[in-house]
Amino acid sequence: MTPNDGGPPRRQLLRRGLAVLAGLGGLGAIQRAAVTRARSAPRETNVLRLYGQSWRQTTRERQSGEPPLSGDRVSVYGELSALPNGPKVGEFYAAGFLLESPFGADPRGRTTLEMHTFKLQDGQLIGMGAGEPGVGVFAIVGGTGRYTGARGSYSAIQRTRELGGEGDAEFVLTLLLEEDHDGA
């Protein structure tokens, strides 16, 4: 077709074609955004209480019973149960560092930077944050299995035998879990 035979000019056809393509691209972006929102829509908030048994702390730099000092690396591990002194439902592992800090309530000016793994029967939860030796509020930064996409926070009280505690712990986790890709 040419402009002389009564049909639309080529430039007009190109503009219309580009407008249609742009509209289709916009529709695709809207659909992708809706799917992303649906996938990240949280399920109801879940509160999970876990109790620690056989709570142990090790440091390479100190003897058993000697408190760690700023700069020391600390490992903590123990068994998890759903009830105090109940049957084992998982394991806990932590790696931490003691930092010197002028902030906080610790009389020695110590702060801990900690990374936690809650290894449970249906997946793992990963947490981290800063606290004082034995206590803190931490962020849930992810998980695996049932806890894939988990987020939230938790409080922790840990009393290791090496520092005069009962060898126990208590965690109160507030979890937000993302919906599965199938909307489950």
Buried (B, 14 or more C-beta within 10 A) or exposed (E): EEEEEEEEEEEEEEEEEEEEEEEEEEEEEEEEEEEEEEBEEBEEEBEBEBBBBBBBBBBEEBEEEEBBEEEBEBEBBBBBBBEEEEEEBBBBBBBBBBBEBEEBEBEEEBBBBBBBBBBBEEBBBBBBBBBBBBBBEBBBBBBBEBBEBBBBBBBBBBBBBBBEBEBBBBBBBBBBBBBEEEEE
